[in-house]
Amino acid sequence: MLVLTQGDPAGIGPEITVKAWEALRETGPSFVFLGDPTLLDAAAPVRVVGTIAEARNVFQDAIPVLPLSLAAPVTPGMPDSRNAGSVIESITQAVRLVQKGQASAVVTNPISKDVVKQAGFTHPGHTGYLAELCGVPGQDVMMLAGPSLRVVPVTVHVALRKAIEQLTPELIIRTARTTVDGLKRNFGLSNPRVAVAGLNPHAGEGGLMGREELECIIPAIRTLQAEGVAITGPLPPDTMFTPEARARYDVALCMYHDQGLIPLKTLDMAEGVNITLGLPIIRTSPDHGTAFDIAGTGKADAHSLLAALRLAATLVENRRNAS
């Protein structure tokens, strides 16, 4: 049984939760929604439950909900920081359920970083908080995966100028090691092939367009190659995402957020999934945000959440088989 967090109640999380349940109620994987039941009960049958076992038994007939209360009324499309405590509590409780062995994986609905920040949330997003809850702060790595491509950004939610400042051989090496381990444990790949993107145009052109490749990226690649990692690069970012190039690797290690997420979302926006590597638990999420602009209109597309739920179940099975 998967546990699905509430996300921001004013976003599209409630709508895509209902649509996901309608798609999965007969086939699974089954999930329990951890949030306020009033967000869902106008659109679908809802059953408030007290245990995961009870949730499993009712999934075909109703959306099982482990209830949380909201501090303020919800208007779709109008986020309210007074409800940030419930958003954060949903994440916390979901992780605890998996840590206790009561649920198999966490799937998170989208949150607004600005809303939770107003309530004192100090993390730049889900992943850092998840790592803290799991007792592995700083070891989390974000992977975006779709049918056509997997990408891992070495630097994530920081300004581009700061991303370049943060880039070090040590950070690249740590991210690559976590990525390779995650692909082995969660995806069942015995020898994952990693392609490393250059930072600069043409991967620096031998130093003519920047020296980061020579001084930072190549030394990291050589260290990893010496460890037996099947890693190549640095590759020119403008040509490494063609169909022919993608066939030669299992994951693209990118130097900054948009370098990886632009091709991933261009190719696989509807089925892209955010996966947190480096945790003792499995966590997936849709690869989109709260979409406040369409919340409450019925226009939200649940395909990415469906992909996140299905992939979480697959990763659970893969990890069991690998143990």
C-alpha positions in Angstrom: 0.0 0.0 0.0 1.4 3.4 -1.1 0.8 6.6 1.0 -0.1 9.7 -1.0 0.4 13.0 0.6 -2.0 15.9 0.6 0.2 18.5 -1.2 -1.1 22.1 -1.2 -4.8 21.9 -0.8 -5.4 24.9 -3.1 -3.5 23.2 -5.9 -4.5 20.4 -8.3 -3.5 17.7 -5.9 -7.1 16.9 -4.8 -8.3 16.7 -8.4 -5.5 14.5 -9.7 -5.9 12.3 -6.6 -9.5 11.6 -7.5 -8.6 10.9 -11.1 -5.8 8.6 -10.1 -8.1 6.6 -7.8 -10.6 6.3 -10.6 -7.9 4.9 -12.9 -6.4 2.5 -10.4 -9.3 1.4 -8.2 -9.7 -1.9 -10.1 -6.0 -2.6 -11.1 -3.9 -0.9 -8.4 -1.5 -0.1 -7.1 -3.6 0.9 -4.1 -2.9 4.0 -2.1 -4.2 5.9 1.0 -4.6 9.6 0.9 -3.1 11.4 3.9 -4.9 14.7 4.2 -8.2 16.4 4.8 -11.1 14.3 3.5 -13.2 17.3 2.6 -10.8 18.1 -0.3 -12.0 14.9 -2.0 -15.5 14.0 -0.9 -17.4 16.2 -3.3 -15.9 14.5 -6.3 -15.6 10.8 -5.3 -16.6 8.3 -2.6 -14.3 8.8 0.4 -13.8 6.5 3.4 -12.0 7.8 6.5 -9.8 5.0 7.9 -7.7 4.5 10.9 -5.1 1.9 9.6 -3.3 1.0 6.4 -5.0 -2.5 6.6 -8.4 -0.9 6.6 -7.4 1.3 3.6 -6.4 -1.7 1.6 -9.7 -3.3 2.1 -11.8 -0.3 0.9 -9.7 0.9 -2.0 -11.8 -0.5 -4.8 -15.0 1.1 -3.4 -13.7 4.5 -2.1 -10.6 6.6 -1.7 -9.2 5.7 1.7 -8.2 8.7 3.8 -6.0 8.9 6.9 -7.4 12.3 8.1 -5.7 15.5 8.8 -7.4 18.8 9.5 -6.8 22.1 7.7 -6.5 25.4 9.6 -8.3 27.5 7.1 -11.0 27.0 4.4 -9.7 26.2 1.0 -10.4 28.1 -2.2 -8.9 26.3 -5.3 -6.2 28.4 -6.8 -5.8 30.6 -3.7 -3.0 29.2 -1.5 -3.1 30.0 2.2 0.0 29.8 4.4 -2.3 29.0 7.4 -2.6 25.5 5.9 1.1 24.9 5.5 1.2 23.1 8.8 -1.1 20.4 7.4 0.9 20.2 4.2 4.1 19.5 6.2 2.5 17.2 8.7 1.2 15.0 5.8 4.8 14.6 4.5 6.0 13.8 8.0 3.4 11.2 8.8 3.8 9.6 5.4 7.5 9.0 5.9 6.8 7.6 9.4 4.3 5.1 8.0 6.9 3.8 5.6 9.7 3.7 8.2 7.4 1.6 10.5 6.8 -0.8 7.6 3.1 0.0 7.5 3.2 1.5 3.9 5.6 0.6 1.1 6.5 4.0 -0.4 5.7 7.7 -0.3 4.2 9.5 -3.3 3.9 13.2 -2.8 1.4 15.6 -4.3 2.8 19.0 -5.3 3.5 21.7 -2.7 4.2 25.4 -3.0 7.6 26.2 -1.8 6.6 29.8 -1.2 3.6 28.8 0.9 5.5 26.5 3.3 8.4 28.9 3.5 6.0 31.6 4.9 5.2 29.1 7.6 8.9 28.7 8.6 9.7 25.7 6.4 13.5 26.1 5.8 14.1 23.5 3.1 14.1 24.4 -0.6 11.6 21.6 -1.4 10.5 18.1 -0.5 13.8 16.3 -1.0 15.8 18.0 1.7 13.0 17.6 4.2 12.6 13.9 3.3 16.4 13.3 3.8 16.2 15.0 7.2 13.2 12.9 8.2 15.1 9.7 7.1 18.3 10.7 9.0 20.4 11.2 5.9 20.6 15.0 5.5 22.6 16.1 2.4 22.5 12.6 0.8 19.4 13.1 -1.3 19.6 13.2 -5.1 16.8 14.2 -7.4 16.1 12.1 -10.5 13.5 12.8 -13.1 12.5 9.8 -15.1 10.2 9.2 -18.0 9.7 6.7 -20.8 12.3 8.5 -23.0 14.9 9.8 -20.5 16.3 9.8 -17.0 18.1 12.9 -15.7 19.9 13.9 -12.5 20.8 17.5 -11.9 24.0 17.9 -9.8 22.8 21.3 -8.5 19.1 21.8 -8.1 17.0 24.6 -6.7 19.5 27.5 -6.8 20.2 30.4 -9.0 22.3 29.6 -12.0 25.2 31.8 -10.8 25.1 29.9 -7.5 24.9 26.5 -9.2 28.2 27.2 -11.0 29.8 28.3 -7.7 28.6 25.1 -6.0 29.9 22.8 -8.7 32.9 20.7 -7.5 34.4 17.4 -8.4 33.4 16.1 -5.0 29.7 17.0 -5.6 29.7 15.4 -9.0 31.3 12.3 -7.6 28.9 12.0 -4.7 25.8 12.6 -6.9 27.0 10.0 -9.5 27.7 7.4 -6.8 24.2 7.9 -5.4 22.7 7.8 -8.8 24.4 4.5 -9.8 23.5 2.9 -6.5 19.9 4.0 -7.0 19.7 2.6 -10.5 21.0 -0.7 -9.3 18.8 -1.0 -6.2 15.6 0.5 -7.6 15.7 -0.1 -11.3 17.5 -3.4 -11.4 20.3 -2.2 -13.6 23.5 -4.2 -12.9 25.9 -1.7 -14.6 24.2 1.6 -15.2 25.6 3.8 -18.0 26.0 7.4 -17.0 26.4 10.3 -19.5 27.8 13.5 -18.1 26.8 16.9 -19.6 29.3 19.6 -19.9 28.5 22.9 -18.3 29.6 25.2 -21.2 28.7 25.3 -24.9 30.4 22.4 -26.7 31.5 21.1 -23.3 34.0 23.9 -23.1 35.7 23.3 -26.4 39.0 22.4 -24.7 38.9 25.4 -22.4 38.0 28.0 -25.1 34.5 28.4 -23.7 35.2 27.9 -20.1 37.5 25.8 -17.9 34.9 24.0 -15.7 35.1 20.9 -17.8 38.9 20.7 -17.5 39.2 21.7 -13.8 36.0 20.1 -12.3 34.0 17.8 -14.5 36.8 15.7 -16.1 38.6 15.0 -12.9 35.4 13.7 -11.4 34.7 11.5 -14.4 38.2 10.0 -14.2 37.8 9.2 -10.5 34.5 7.5 -11.2 35.9 5.6 -14.1 38.7 4.3 -11.9 36.0 3.0 -9.5 34.5 1.0 -12.4 31.6 3.2 -13.1 30.4 3.1 -16.7 30.6 6.9 -17.2 31.3 9.0 -20.2 31.6 12.7 -20.9 31.6 15.6 -20.6 29.2 15.7 -23.6 28.0 18.8 -25.4 24.6 19.5 -23.9 23.1 20.5 -27.2 23.5 17.1 -28.8 23.3 14.6 -25.9 19.5 14.3 -25.9 18.9 13.2 -29.4 17.3 9.8 -29.8 20.6 8.3 -31.0 22.5 9.7 -28.1 20.0 8.7 -25.5 20.2 5.1 -26.6 23.8 5.0 -25.3 23.2 5.8 -21.7 20.8 5.0 -18.8 20.9 8.4 -17.1 22.1 11.9 -17.9 24.1 13.6 -15.2 23.4 17.4 -15.7 25.2 20.3 -14.1 22.2 22.4 -13.2 18.4 22.2 -12.9 17.1 23.3 -16.3 19.9 21.6 -18.3 18.2 18.3 -17.4 14.6 19.2 -16.8 14.0 21.0 -20.0 14.7 18.0 -22.2 12.9 15.6 -19.7 9.8 17.7 -19.6 9.9 18.4 -23.4 10.0 14.6 -24.0 8.0 13.2 -21.1 6.0 15.9 -19.4 2.8 13.9 -19.1 4.6 10.8 -17.7 7.6 12.3 -16.0 8.2 11.2 -12.4 10.4 12.8 -9.7 12.3 10.2 -7.7 14.4 10.9 -4.6 17.5 8.8 -4.6 19.8 8.3 -1.5 17.0 7.6 0.9 16.3 4.4 2.8 12.7 4.7 1.6 11.2 5.0 -1.8 9.6 8.4 -2.8 8.2 9.5 -6.1 6.2 12.5 -7.2 4.6 14.0 -10.3 7.1 16.2 -12.2 4.9 19.3 -12.1 3.8 21.8 -9.6 0.6 22.9 -7.9 -0.8 24.6 -11.0 -2.9 27.1 -9.0 -4.0 28.7 -12.3 -6.1 25.7 -13.2 -7.0 24.4 -9.8 -10.7 23.7 -9.4 -11.4 23.9 -13.1 -11.4 20.1 -13.8 -8.6 20.6 -16.4 -5.8 18.9 -14.4 -4.0 16.0 -16.1 -3.3 13.1 -13.7 -1.0 11.2 -16.0 2.2 12.2 -14.1 0.7 11.3 -10.7 -0.5 7.9 -12.2 3.1 7.4 -13.5 4.5 8.3 -10.0 2.2 5.8 -8.3 2.9 3.0 -10.7 6.6 3.6 -10.7 6.7 3.7 -6.9 5.1 0.2 -6.8 7.6 -1.0 -9.4 10.5 0.4 -7.4 9.3 -1.3 -4.3 9.2 -4.6 -6.1 12.7 -4.1 -7.6 14.2 -3.2 -4.3 12.7 -6.3 -2.7 14.1 -8.5 -5.5 17.5 -6.9 -5.1 17.7 -7.5 -1.3 
